[in-house]
Amino acid sequence: MAVTGDETESAATGDMPAYQLRSPTSSGLHQGLVMAASPGSLSMHNPPVHTEEVTRKREVRLMKNREAARECRKKKKEYVKCLENRVAVLENQNKTLIEELKALKDIYCHKNE
């Protein structure tokens, strides 16, 4: 496959350069296939990754995730408790209004008789 230096129009606005690949011998591939180079593949000398640092970062990420999950569960409990309190208040208010409506209907019916 030959790589040409022609950038496509859609990639001209992006951060990563994209090049058009042409393969005159392969009939199974689409002509005009666009490949984007990742930022890491542009530099040839990548520093070696230490497994201890990767493990430490993973543990820190997991710890933060656990804390975020704990906080989310706590907020959800508070929200549900708040909704339950609101339901109780609204049920009491509804009951009071129904009783008041019955009383007013009784008064209205007795006046018409």
Secondary structure, 3 states (H helix, E strand, C coil): CEEEEEECHHHHCCCCCEEEEECCCCCCCCCCEEEECCHHHHCCCCCCCCHHHHHHHHHHHHHHHHHHHHHHHHHHHHHHHHHHHHHHHHHHHHHHHHHHHHHHHHHHHHHHC
